[in-house]
């Protein structure tokens, strides 16, 4: 073995030793006993009272100790940055114990397609109900607006549901002035244009066969059925709020 090979072997051996020492050091740092020794008096008191609160809530000493041990790493990390546990959690030990025992699970934000379908069903219910009321008010079938057949109503609901869901996301998400206003203006123009084209095409004679105009009672039955379908859809996918009543967006954890 020449000198160069010996040097390379020595370097490799030193790197292995260093990696082993770092691994051992990290293991010791993550060891609960070692972490507890690193706590300041203030954090030590917080941890002591937190364990006591967990025990008072019905947990055994071993269970309470394990629960607190799971928090030690982040407590020590925050401590190194000058942040005590009380500021890190923004809770007293008693409230933190309550949070550990009864964690609040934030609901996942429904996917875009789920919210778009929900919005489309809502718009179908609203517009179809309006058309039914207009037909009942008109009094005669001849006065009923033939532009809004079944296919037209479905298309309008689908377009509004899809675009208005995106529109609502822009508003709720916020953003800077000009860019946000530009998106909203462009979306509004596009939506009006698409609706005009769809209504014009579906109102033509070529679509009359597949775009029947239902009587008022028929539309009211559809309203009831679609409303029920929407209720089941929202329940199935845990959807809260709507395009007409948006809720703040919550980032979900997969």
VORO-918207 format. One record per residue (C-alpha): residue number from 1; residue in three letters; x, y, z. Coordinates in Angstrom, 1 decimal. Example, Ala and Ser with C-alpha at 12.3 -4.5 7.8 and 13.67 -1.06 7.14 Angstrom:
2
 num residu      x      y      z
   1    ALA   12.3   -4.5    7.8
   2    SER   13.7   -1.1    7.1
END
This chain:
254
 num residu      x      y      z
   1    UNK    0.0    0.0    0.0
   2    UNK    1.5    3.3   -1.1
   3    UNK    1.5    6.6    0.9
   4    UNK   -1.5    7.9   -1.0
   5    UNK   -3.6    4.9   -0.3
   6    UNK   -2.7    5.0    3.3
   7    UNK   -3.7    8.6    3.6
   8    UNK   -7.1    7.9    1.9
   9    UNK   -7.6    4.9    4.3
  10    UNK   -6.8    7.2    7.3
  11    UNK   -9.2    9.9    6.1
  12    UNK  -12.0    7.3    5.6
  13    UNK  -11.4    5.9    9.0
  14    UNK  -11.5    9.4   10.6
  15    UNK  -14.7   10.2    8.8
  16    UNK  -16.3    6.9   10.1
  17    UNK  -15.2    7.7   13.6
  18    UNK  -16.5   11.3   13.4
  19    UNK  -19.8   10.1   12.0
  20    UNK  -20.1    7.5   14.8
  21    UNK  -19.3   10.2   17.4
  22    UNK  -21.9   12.6   15.9
  23    UNK  -24.5    9.8   15.8
  24    UNK  -23.8    9.1   19.5
  25    UNK  -23.9   12.8   20.4
  26    UNK  -27.3   13.2   18.6
  27    UNK  -28.6   10.1   20.4
  28    UNK  -27.5   11.5   23.7
  29    UNK  -29.1   14.8   22.9
  30    UNK  -32.4   13.2   22.1
  31    UNK  -32.2   11.0   25.2
  32    UNK  -35.0   12.2   27.6
  33    UNK  -32.7   12.1   30.6
  34    UNK  -30.1   14.2   28.8
  35    UNK  -32.7   16.6   27.5
  36    UNK  -34.2   17.1   31.0
  37    UNK  -30.8   18.0   32.3
  38    UNK  -30.5   20.8   29.7
  39    UNK  -33.8   22.4   30.8
  40    UNK  -33.6   25.8   32.5
  41    UNK  -35.3   26.2   35.9
  42    UNK  -38.3   27.9   34.3
  43    UNK  -38.7   25.1   31.7
  44    UNK  -38.0   22.4   34.3
  45    UNK  -40.9   23.8   36.4
  46    UNK  -43.1   23.9   33.3
  47    UNK  -42.4   20.3   32.6
  48    UNK  -42.9   19.2   36.2
  49    UNK  -46.3   21.0   36.4
  50    UNK  -47.3   19.6   33.0
  51    UNK  -46.6   16.0   34.2
  52    UNK  -48.5   16.7   37.3
  53    UNK  -51.5   18.0   35.3
  54    UNK  -51.5   14.9   33.2
  55    UNK  -51.4   12.6   36.3
  56    UNK  -54.2   14.6   37.9
  57    UNK  -56.2   14.1   34.7
  58    UNK  -56.0   10.3   35.1
  59    UNK  -52.7    9.3   33.4
  60    UNK  -50.2    7.1   35.2
  61    UNK  -46.7    8.4   36.1
  62    UNK  -45.1    6.4   33.3
  63    UNK  -47.7    7.6   30.7
  64    UNK  -47.4   11.2   31.8
  65    UNK  -43.6   11.0   31.6
  66    UNK  -43.7    9.5   28.1
  67    UNK  -46.1   12.2   26.9
  68    UNK  -43.8   14.9   28.2
  69    UNK  -40.7   13.2   26.9
  70    UNK  -42.1   13.5   23.4
  71    UNK  -42.1   17.3   23.8
  72    UNK  -38.6   17.7   25.3
  73    UNK  -36.8   17.9   22.0
  74    UNK  -38.8   20.9   20.8
  75    UNK  -38.7   22.5   24.2
  76    UNK  -34.9   22.4   24.3
  77    UNK  -34.6   23.6   20.7
  78    UNK  -36.8   26.6   21.5
  79    UNK  -34.9   27.1   24.7
  80    UNK  -31.7   27.5   22.7
  81    UNK  -33.4   30.3   20.9
  82    UNK  -34.4   32.0   24.1
  83    UNK  -38.0   30.9   23.9
  84    UNK  -39.4   29.3   27.2
  85    UNK  -42.0   26.5   27.0
  86    UNK  -44.8   28.9   28.2
  87    UNK  -44.1   31.1   25.2
  88    UNK  -43.6   28.2   22.8
  89    UNK  -47.0   26.7   23.6
  90    UNK  -48.7   29.9   24.7
  91    UNK  -50.5   27.9   27.3
  92    UNK  -50.3   27.1   31.0
  93    UNK  -49.2   23.5   31.8
  94    UNK  -52.8   22.7   32.7
  95    UNK  -54.1   23.9   29.3
  96    UNK  -51.3   22.2   27.5
  97    UNK  -52.1   18.9   29.3
  98    UNK  -55.7   19.4   28.1
  99    UNK  -54.5   19.9   24.6
 100    UNK  -52.4   16.7   24.8
 101    UNK  -55.2   14.6   26.1
 102    UNK  -57.9   16.1   23.8
 103    UNK  -56.1   17.3   20.7
 104    UNK  -58.1   19.4   18.3
 105    UNK  -58.0   17.8   14.9
 106    UNK  -58.2   20.4   12.2
 107    UNK  -60.4   19.3    9.3
 108    UNK  -58.7   18.9    6.0
 109    UNK  -59.6   21.4    3.3
 110    UNK  -61.8   19.7    0.7
 111    UNK  -60.2   19.3   -2.7
 112    UNK  -61.1   21.8   -5.4
 113    UNK  -63.2   19.4   -7.4
 114    UNK  -65.3   18.5   -4.3
 115    UNK  -66.0   22.2   -3.6
 116    UNK  -66.7   22.8   -7.3
 117    UNK  -69.3   20.0   -7.4
 118    UNK  -70.9   21.3   -4.2
 119    UNK  -71.1   24.8   -5.7
 120    UNK  -72.5   23.5   -8.9
 121    UNK  -75.2   21.6   -7.1
 122    UNK  -76.0   24.8   -5.0
 123    UNK  -76.3   27.0   -8.1
 124    UNK  -78.5   24.4   -9.8
 125    UNK  -80.9   24.4   -6.8
 126    UNK  -81.0   28.2   -6.7
 127    UNK  -81.5   28.8  -10.5
 128    UNK  -83.9   26.0  -11.0
 129    UNK  -86.0   27.2   -8.0
 130    UNK  -86.0   30.7   -9.5
 131    UNK  -87.1   29.3  -12.9
 132    UNK  -89.9   27.3  -11.3
 133    UNK  -91.1   30.3   -9.4
 134    UNK  -91.0   32.4  -12.6
 135    UNK  -93.1   29.7  -14.3
 136    UNK  -95.7   29.6  -11.5
 137    UNK  -95.9   33.4  -11.5
 138    UNK  -96.3   33.6  -15.3
 139    UNK  -99.4   31.6  -15.1
 140    UNK  -99.3   30.0  -18.5
 141    UNK  -96.9   27.7  -20.2
 142    UNK  -96.5   30.0  -23.2
 143    UNK  -95.1   32.7  -21.0
 144    UNK  -92.5   30.4  -19.6
 145    UNK  -88.9   31.4  -20.6
 146    UNK  -87.9   28.7  -23.0
 147    UNK  -84.2   29.7  -22.9
 148    UNK  -83.7   27.8  -19.7
 149    UNK  -84.2   24.2  -20.5
 150    UNK  -82.8   21.4  -18.3
 151    UNK  -79.5   21.2  -20.2
 152    UNK  -79.1   24.9  -20.0
 153    UNK  -79.6   24.9  -16.2
 154    UNK  -77.1   22.1  -15.8
 155    UNK  -74.5   23.9  -17.9
 156    UNK  -75.0   27.2  -16.1
 157    UNK  -74.7   25.5  -12.7
 158    UNK  -71.5   23.7  -13.8
 159    UNK  -69.9   26.8  -15.2
 160    UNK  -70.8   29.0  -12.2
 161    UNK  -69.8   26.3   -9.7
 162    UNK  -66.4   25.7  -11.2
 163    UNK  -65.5   29.3  -11.9
 164    UNK  -67.0   30.8   -8.7
 165    UNK  -65.1   28.3   -6.5
 166    UNK  -61.9   29.5   -8.1
 167    UNK  -63.1   33.1   -7.7
 168    UNK  -63.8   32.5   -4.0
 169    UNK  -60.4   30.9   -3.5
 170    UNK  -58.7   34.1   -4.9
 171    UNK  -60.8   36.3   -2.5
 172    UNK  -60.2   34.2    0.6
 173    UNK  -56.5   33.6   -0.1
 174    UNK  -55.9   37.3   -0.3
 175    UNK  -53.0   38.8   -2.3
 176    UNK  -51.6   42.0   -3.5
 177    UNK  -53.9   44.6   -5.1
 178    UNK  -53.3   44.8   -8.8
 179    UNK  -52.6   41.1   -9.4
 180    UNK  -55.6   40.1   -7.4
 181    UNK  -57.9   42.7   -9.1
 182    UNK  -56.6   41.6  -12.5
 183    UNK  -57.4   37.9  -11.9
 184    UNK  -60.9   38.8  -10.6
 185    UNK  -61.6   41.1  -13.6
 186    UNK  -60.4   38.5  -16.1
 187    UNK  -62.4   35.7  -14.5
 188    UNK  -65.5   37.9  -14.4
 189    UNK  -65.3   38.7  -18.1
 190    UNK  -64.5   35.0  -19.0
 191    UNK  -67.5   33.8  -16.9
 192    UNK  -70.0   36.3  -18.5
 193    UNK  -68.7   35.4  -22.0
 194    UNK  -68.9   31.6  -21.5
 195    UNK  -72.4   31.9  -20.0
 196    UNK  -73.6   34.0  -22.9
 197    UNK  -72.2   31.6  -25.4
 198    UNK  -73.7   28.5  -23.6
 199    UNK  -77.2   30.1  -23.2
 200    UNK  -77.2   31.2  -26.9
 201    UNK  -76.1   27.7  -28.2
 202    UNK  -78.4   25.7  -26.0
 203    UNK  -81.4   28.0  -26.8
 204    UNK  -81.1   27.2  -30.5
 205    UNK  -83.6   24.8  -32.2
 206    UNK  -80.8   22.2  -32.7
 207    UNK  -80.8   21.6  -28.9
 208    UNK  -84.5   21.7  -28.2
 209    UNK  -84.8   17.9  -28.3
 210    UNK  -82.1   17.3  -25.7
 211    UNK  -82.8   20.5  -23.8
 212    UNK  -86.4   20.1  -22.6
 213    UNK  -88.1   22.9  -20.7
 214    UNK  -89.7   21.2  -17.7
 215    UNK  -92.9   22.4  -16.1
 216    UNK  -92.7   24.2  -12.8
 217    UNK  -93.6   21.1  -10.7
 218    UNK  -90.9   19.1  -12.6
 219    UNK  -88.3   21.7  -11.7
 220    UNK  -89.4   21.8   -8.1
 221    UNK  -89.0   18.0   -7.9
 222    UNK  -85.5   18.4   -9.3
 223    UNK  -84.7   21.1   -6.8
 224    UNK  -85.7   18.7   -3.9
 225    UNK  -83.7   15.8   -5.4
 226    UNK  -80.5   17.9   -6.1
 227    UNK  -80.7   19.6   -2.7
 228    UNK  -80.8   16.1   -1.0
 229    UNK  -77.9   14.9   -3.2
 230    UNK  -75.9   18.0   -2.2
 231    UNK  -76.6   17.3    1.5
 232    UNK  -75.3   13.8    1.2
 233    UNK  -72.3   14.9   -0.9
 234    UNK  -71.3   17.5    1.7
 235    UNK  -71.7   15.0    4.5
 236    UNK  -69.7   12.4    2.6
 237    UNK  -66.8   14.7    2.0
 238    UNK  -67.0   16.8    5.2
 239    UNK  -67.6   20.1    3.4
 240    UNK  -68.3   23.1    5.5
 241    UNK  -69.1   26.6    4.2
 242    UNK  -70.0   27.2    0.6
 243    UNK  -69.2   29.5   -2.3
 244    UNK  -71.8   31.9   -0.9
 245    UNK  -70.4   31.6    2.7
 246    UNK  -66.7   30.7    2.4
 247    UNK  -64.7   29.7    5.4
 248    UNK  -61.0   30.6    6.0
 249    UNK  -58.7   28.2    4.2
 250    UNK  -56.8   25.8    6.5
 251    UNK  -53.7   24.0    5.4
 252    UNK  -54.1   20.3    5.8
 253    UNK  -51.6   17.9    7.0
 254    UNK  -51.5   14.6    5.1
END
